[in-house]
């Protein structure tokens, strides 16, 4: 049995009279995802997920709306044609939604990367261990330092986490799993629990053959990272416009695209299509919410990278508020106004930051800002949202509250 659910949220913003800013208004966004009843025996699917196409026994990305795979994706890199096993993807999906992996059996990957919030969590700072619920209303747990980045197109990311402390998805998946502030688990906990669950014993053998006879933590990490690699987004209205559907964008949105790639705004310098990120780190001077966050400097030791963070993709950006590593910009209008005022230079950033030279006052007028925000919303594409299993092999409750299906809480 399948269920389709819609979540809407409203963000109320203070009215501002300054003519350099967009007049604030109540904005409604809607996310859709499907909740499915799994097979009674949890047999893994051999079908490719949305956004992928079958090539013999593997799945390959469907680049239907990408003009060329060569010299694309920012900095001229070629977009990869990765082959994934559909059964490993499906196994990773169940593990992603199953709280059995956390030390207290309360927290799954999906609590911080939830379909209702476009694979983020709708919070300015994520909440880890001991928290109850999910999304903006999650409470009672450890407050983490930063917001949770969305997982869309992470297969193309060269560095993971805001400060880039992981260089691949396998390392990224281990981080929250073994962090005492987040899932608080260990290799021993994961292996002992999963090897005691008959469903998972069968599923790992189905996905990995003889290698899956004994469930190991590396196989768990491989399955989760394979599932995360499947989360691709390449069929937005902008993608369709760029491949010939000229009616896909309105005149206002086209004006916004021209602003986006203009020499004045320079948005496309760091967010080039089709990936809408250049996969590097930039210092823009966003203020920290609490204690000072030194960003990339904590990894490299270079003062030049103090307060520098990974440039995120803009795909589904309208669905992943609040914004920046500290989550202190609540709407896209806030983000554009921040840049229009000169980024950190115009918003009181610490003087020891070496803010990127592109980040300066832009002087955009109200119409240009409104158009730019309208263009950013054309990057919405959740057609490949993963199916949410109504139940998981452990039998533990998933991050889903049936009484909350028909509303999405306001961002706090």
C-alpha positions as CSV (number, residue, x, y, z in Angstrom):
1,X,0.0,0.0,0.0
2,X,1.2,3.5,-0.9
3,X,0.6,6.8,0.8
4,X,1.4,10.2,-0.6
5,X,1.9,13.1,1.8
6,X,2.3,16.9,1.4
7,X,4.0,19.1,3.9
8,X,3.7,22.9,3.8
9,X,5.4,25.5,6.0
10,X,5.0,29.2,6.5
11,X,7.8,31.6,7.4
12,X,6.7,35.0,8.6
13,X,9.3,37.7,8.1
14,X,9.6,41.2,9.5
15,X,8.5,44.0,7.2
16,X,11.4,46.1,6.0
17,X,11.0,49.5,4.4
18,X,14.5,49.9,3.0
19,X,14.1,50.1,-0.8
20,X,17.2,47.9,-1.3
21,X,15.3,44.9,0.2
22,X,12.4,42.9,-1.0
23,X,9.2,43.5,0.9
24,X,8.8,40.5,3.2
25,X,5.8,38.3,2.9
26,X,4.5,34.9,4.0
27,X,6.0,32.2,1.8
28,X,4.6,28.8,1.4
29,X,6.6,25.8,0.2
30,X,5.4,22.3,-0.3
31,X,7.3,19.0,-0.1
32,X,5.9,15.7,-1.3
33,X,7.1,12.2,-0.5
34,X,5.6,8.8,-0.6
35,X,5.3,6.4,2.3
36,X,5.2,2.8,1.2
37,X,4.4,-0.5,2.9
38,X,7.4,-2.7,2.5
39,X,7.1,-6.4,1.3
40,X,6.3,-8.6,4.2
41,X,9.6,-10.4,3.9
42,X,11.5,-7.1,3.2
43,X,12.8,-8.5,-0.1
44,X,15.0,-6.0,-1.8
45,X,14.0,-4.3,-5.1
46,X,15.9,-5.0,-8.3
47,X,14.4,-1.9,-9.9
48,X,16.3,1.4,-10.2
49,X,15.1,4.4,-8.2
50,X,13.7,7.5,-9.9
51,X,16.3,9.5,-11.7
52,X,18.2,6.3,-12.7
53,X,17.9,3.9,-15.6
54,X,18.6,0.2,-15.9
55,X,21.8,-0.9,-17.6
56,X,21.9,-4.7,-17.4
57,X,21.9,-5.5,-13.7
58,X,23.0,-2.0,-12.6
59,X,21.6,1.5,-12.4
60,X,23.1,4.5,-14.1
61,X,22.1,8.2,-13.7
62,X,19.6,9.5,-16.2
63,X,21.1,12.7,-17.5
64,X,18.1,13.4,-19.7
65,X,18.1,17.2,-19.1
66,X,21.9,17.8,-19.0
67,X,23.3,19.2,-22.2
68,X,26.8,17.6,-21.9
69,X,28.6,15.5,-19.4
70,X,31.9,17.0,-20.4
71,X,33.3,20.1,-18.7
72,X,30.3,20.5,-16.5
73,X,29.5,20.7,-12.8
74,X,31.7,23.7,-12.0
75,X,35.5,23.9,-12.5
76,X,35.2,22.0,-15.7
77,X,35.0,18.5,-14.2
78,X,33.2,15.8,-16.1
79,X,30.0,14.5,-14.6
80,X,30.5,10.8,-13.7
81,X,28.4,7.9,-15.1
82,X,28.3,5.8,-11.9
83,X,26.9,2.3,-11.8
84,X,25.1,1.2,-8.7
85,X,23.5,-2.1,-7.6
86,X,19.7,-1.5,-7.1
87,X,19.5,-4.1,-4.3
88,X,22.4,-2.4,-2.4
89,X,20.6,1.0,-2.9
90,X,17.4,-0.5,-1.4
91,X,19.2,-2.1,1.5
92,X,20.8,1.3,2.2
93,X,17.4,2.9,2.1
94,X,16.1,0.7,4.9
95,X,19.2,1.3,7.0
96,X,18.9,5.0,6.4
97,X,15.4,5.1,7.9
98,X,16.1,2.5,10.7
99,X,17.0,3.9,14.2
100,X,18.6,0.5,15.1
101,X,22.0,1.9,14.1
102,X,22.0,4.5,16.9
103,X,23.2,3.7,20.4
104,X,19.9,4.4,22.0
105,X,17.8,3.1,19.1
106,X,16.1,6.5,18.8
107,X,17.9,8.3,16.0
108,X,18.1,7.4,12.3
109,X,19.9,9.1,9.5
110,X,16.4,10.3,8.3
111,X,15.9,12.4,11.5
112,X,18.4,14.9,10.3
113,X,17.9,14.3,6.5
114,X,14.1,13.9,6.3
115,X,12.1,13.8,3.1
116,X,9.7,16.4,4.5
117,X,12.5,18.9,4.6
118,X,14.1,18.0,1.3
119,X,16.7,15.7,2.9
120,X,17.6,18.3,5.5
121,X,15.9,18.9,8.8
122,X,14.5,22.5,8.7
123,X,16.5,23.5,11.7
124,X,19.1,26.3,12.2
125,X,21.2,23.9,14.2
126,X,20.7,20.1,14.0
127,X,19.8,18.1,17.1
128,X,21.5,14.9,17.9
129,X,21.4,12.4,20.8
130,X,18.4,12.3,23.2
131,X,16.2,14.4,20.9
132,X,12.5,13.6,20.4
133,X,10.7,14.0,17.1
134,X,12.2,15.4,13.9
135,X,12.4,18.6,12.0
136,X,12.0,22.1,13.6
137,X,10.0,20.7,16.5
138,X,12.6,18.1,17.5
139,X,13.4,18.9,21.2
140,X,15.3,17.8,24.3
141,X,18.5,16.6,22.6
142,X,22.1,17.7,22.1
143,X,22.2,20.9,20.0
144,X,24.9,20.5,17.3
145,X,27.1,23.3,16.0
146,X,25.8,23.6,12.5
147,X,22.7,23.1,10.3
148,X,22.3,19.8,8.4
149,X,23.1,20.1,4.6
150,X,20.7,18.5,2.2
151,X,21.8,15.3,0.6
152,X,20.8,16.1,-3.0
153,X,23.6,15.3,-5.4
154,X,26.1,14.4,-2.7
155,X,27.5,11.9,-5.2
156,X,29.3,14.8,-6.8
157,X,30.7,16.4,-3.7
158,X,34.4,16.3,-3.3
159,X,34.3,17.3,0.4
160,X,31.5,16.5,2.9
161,X,30.3,18.4,6.0
162,X,30.4,22.2,6.0
163,X,34.1,22.3,6.8
164,X,35.0,19.4,4.5
165,X,36.4,17.0,7.1
166,X,35.3,14.0,5.0
167,X,36.6,13.4,1.5
168,X,34.1,10.6,0.5
169,X,30.6,9.4,1.4
170,X,31.8,6.4,3.4
171,X,33.8,8.7,5.8
172,X,30.8,11.0,6.0
173,X,28.4,8.2,6.9
174,X,30.7,7.1,9.7
175,X,30.9,10.6,11.3
176,X,27.3,10.9,12.7
177,X,27.1,7.1,13.4
178,X,30.1,7.1,15.8
179,X,29.8,10.6,17.2
180,X,28.8,10.6,20.9
181,X,26.8,13.8,20.3
182,X,24.8,12.3,17.4
183,X,23.9,8.6,16.9
184,X,26.4,7.4,19.6
185,X,27.0,4.0,18.0
186,X,30.0,1.8,17.4
187,X,31.0,-0.9,15.0
188,X,30.4,-3.5,17.7
189,X,26.9,-2.3,18.4
190,X,25.9,-2.2,14.7
191,X,27.3,-5.6,13.9
192,X,25.9,-7.4,17.0
193,X,22.4,-5.9,16.5
194,X,22.0,-6.4,12.8
195,X,23.4,-10.0,12.9
196,X,20.6,-10.9,15.3
197,X,17.8,-9.7,13.0
198,X,16.7,-12.4,10.5
199,X,15.4,-9.9,8.0
200,X,18.7,-8.0,7.8
201,X,20.6,-11.4,7.6
202,X,18.6,-12.3,4.5
203,X,18.8,-8.8,3.0
204,X,22.6,-8.5,3.3
205,X,23.0,-11.9,1.6
206,X,20.6,-10.8,-1.1
207,X,22.6,-7.6,-1.7
208,X,26.1,-8.8,-1.3
209,X,26.1,-12.6,-1.9
210,X,28.6,-14.6,0.1
211,X,30.3,-11.4,1.3
212,X,27.0,-10.6,3.2
213,X,26.8,-13.8,5.1
214,X,28.2,-12.0,8.2
215,X,27.0,-8.4,8.5
216,X,30.0,-6.0,9.0
217,X,30.1,-2.3,9.8
218,X,31.9,-1.6,6.5
219,X,29.1,-3.3,4.5
220,X,26.6,-1.2,6.4
221,X,28.5,2.0,5.6
222,X,28.8,0.9,1.9
223,X,25.0,0.3,1.7
224,X,24.1,3.7,3.3
225,X,26.6,5.6,1.1
226,X,25.3,3.8,-2.0
227,X,21.8,4.9,-1.1
228,X,23.0,8.4,-0.6
229,X,24.7,8.4,-4.0
230,X,21.3,7.6,-5.6
231,X,19.8,10.9,-4.4
232,X,20.1,12.9,-7.6
233,X,18.2,15.9,-8.9
234,X,18.5,16.9,-12.6
235,X,14.9,17.5,-13.8
236,X,14.0,20.9,-12.5
237,X,12.2,23.5,-14.7
238,X,15.5,25.2,-15.2
239,X,17.0,21.9,-16.6
240,X,14.1,21.5,-18.9
241,X,14.5,25.1,-20.1
242,X,18.2,24.6,-20.7
243,X,17.5,21.6,-22.9
244,X,15.0,23.3,-25.2
245,X,11.7,23.7,-23.3
246,X,11.7,27.5,-23.6
247,X,8.3,27.9,-22.0
248,X,9.5,26.3,-18.8
249,X,10.6,29.6,-17.3
250,X,8.6,32.8,-17.0
251,X,10.0,36.2,-18.1
252,X,10.5,37.1,-14.4
253,X,12.5,33.9,-13.9
254,X,14.6,34.5,-17.0
255,X,15.4,38.0,-15.7
256,X,16.4,36.4,-12.4
257,X,18.7,34.0,-14.3
258,X,20.3,36.9,-16.1
259,X,20.9,38.6,-12.7
260,X,22.3,35.3,-11.4
261,X,25.0,35.0,-14.0
262,X,25.7,38.8,-14.4
263,X,29.0,40.5,-13.6
264,X,27.2,42.5,-10.9
265,X,25.8,39.6,-8.9
266,X,28.4,36.9,-9.8
267,X,26.2,34.1,-8.3
268,X,27.3,31.7,-11.1
269,X,30.9,32.2,-10.2
270,X,30.5,29.9,-7.2
271,X,27.2,28.2,-8.3
272,X,27.7,27.3,-11.9
273,X,25.1,25.0,-13.6
274,X,24.3,22.2,-13.8
275,X,25.6,21.4,-10.3
276,X,25.1,24.9,-9.0
277,X,28.3,24.5,-6.8
278,X,31.9,24.8,-7.7
279,X,32.8,22.3,-5.0
280,X,35.2,24.6,-3.2
281,X,35.3,26.5,0.0
282,X,34.5,30.2,0.4
283,X,34.6,32.8,3.1
284,X,31.6,35.1,2.8
285,X,31.3,36.4,6.4
286,X,28.1,34.8,7.6
287,X,27.8,35.4,11.3
288,X,27.9,32.5,13.7
289,X,24.9,31.8,15.8
290,X,26.7,31.0,19.1
291,X,30.4,30.4,19.6
292,X,33.0,31.3,16.9
293,X,33.1,28.8,14.1
294,X,36.5,28.7,12.3
295,X,35.3,26.4,9.5
296,X,37.8,25.0,7.0
297,X,40.7,26.4,9.1
298,X,40.1,23.7,11.7
299,X,40.9,21.1,9.1
300,X,43.8,22.7,7.2
301,X,45.3,25.0,9.9
302,X,45.4,27.8,7.3
303,X,44.3,31.2,8.6
304,X,43.5,32.1,5.0
305,X,40.5,29.7,5.3
306,X,39.2,31.0,8.6
307,X,35.4,31.1,8.5
308,X,35.5,29.3,5.1
309,X,32.8,26.7,4.4
310,X,31.8,24.4,1.5
311,X,29.8,26.1,-1.2
312,X,26.5,24.2,-1.2
313,X,24.5,23.3,-4.2
314,X,21.5,25.5,-5.0
315,X,19.3,22.6,-6.2
316,X,16.1,22.5,-4.1
317,X,17.4,25.5,-2.2
318,X,13.9,26.8,-1.8
319,X,13.0,23.7,0.2
320,X,16.0,23.6,2.6
321,X,15.6,26.7,4.8
322,X,17.1,28.0,7.0
323,X,20.4,28.8,5.2
324,X,24.1,28.9,5.7
325,X,26.2,26.8,8.1
326,X,24.7,28.6,11.1
327,X,21.2,28.6,9.8
328,X,20.8,32.2,10.7
329,X,19.2,33.3,7.3
330,X,15.6,32.1,7.3
331,X,14.5,32.9,3.8
332,X,15.9,33.2,0.3
333,X,15.1,36.9,0.5
334,X,17.3,37.1,3.6
335,X,20.1,35.4,1.7
336,X,19.9,37.7,-1.3
337,X,19.7,40.7,0.9
338,X,22.8,39.5,2.8
339,X,24.8,39.4,-0.4
340,X,23.3,42.6,-1.7
341,X,24.5,44.4,1.4
342,X,28.1,43.1,0.8
343,X,27.9,39.8,2.7
344,X,30.0,39.8,5.9
345,X,31.5,43.2,4.9
346,X,28.1,44.8,5.3
347,X,26.9,42.7,8.2
348,X,29.6,43.0,10.9
349,X,31.7,40.0,10.2
350,X,34.9,39.6,12.2
351,X,37.8,41.7,10.8
352,X,40.2,38.7,10.7
353,X,38.2,37.0,8.0
354,X,39.5,37.1,4.4
355,X,36.2,37.5,2.7
356,X,36.0,36.4,-0.9
357,X,36.6,39.3,-3.3
358,X,33.4,38.6,-5.2
359,X,31.4,39.3,-2.0
360,X,30.7,43.0,-2.2
361,X,27.7,45.3,-2.3
362,X,25.8,44.6,-5.4
363,X,23.2,47.4,-5.6
364,X,20.4,45.2,-6.9
365,X,17.0,46.9,-6.9
366,X,13.8,45.4,-5.5
367,X,12.7,44.0,-8.9
368,X,16.1,42.3,-9.5
369,X,16.1,40.7,-6.1
370,X,12.5,39.4,-6.5
371,X,13.4,38.0,-9.9
372,X,16.6,36.4,-8.6
373,X,14.6,34.6,-5.9
374,X,12.0,33.5,-8.4
375,X,14.8,32.0,-10.5
376,X,16.2,30.1,-7.5
377,X,12.8,28.5,-7.1
378,X,13.1,27.0,-10.6
379,X,15.8,24.7,-9.3
380,X,13.2,22.8,-7.2
381,X,13.1,19.1,-8.3
382,X,12.1,16.4,-5.8
383,X,10.9,13.9,-8.4
384,X,13.5,11.5,-7.2
385,X,12.7,11.7,-3.5
386,X,13.2,8.3,-2.0
387,X,10.2,6.3,-0.8
388,X,9.8,6.3,2.9
389,X,9.3,2.8,4.3
390,X,6.4,2.7,6.7
391,X,8.2,0.1,8.7
392,X,11.8,-1.2,8.9
393,X,13.3,-4.6,9.6
394,X,14.2,-3.9,13.2
395,X,10.5,-3.2,14.0
396,X,11.5,0.1,15.6
397,X,9.3,3.2,14.9
398,X,10.5,5.4,12.0
399,X,10.7,9.2,11.9
400,X,7.1,9.6,11.0
401,X,4.1,10.9,13.0
402,X,0.8,10.0,11.4
403,X,-1.0,12.9,13.1
404,X,1.6,15.3,11.5
405,X,1.2,14.2,7.9
406,X,-0.9,17.1,6.8
407,X,1.2,19.9,8.2
408,X,4.8,21.0,8.4
409,X,5.8,23.0,11.4
410,X,7.1,26.6,11.1
411,X,10.8,27.1,11.3
412,X,11.9,28.1,14.7
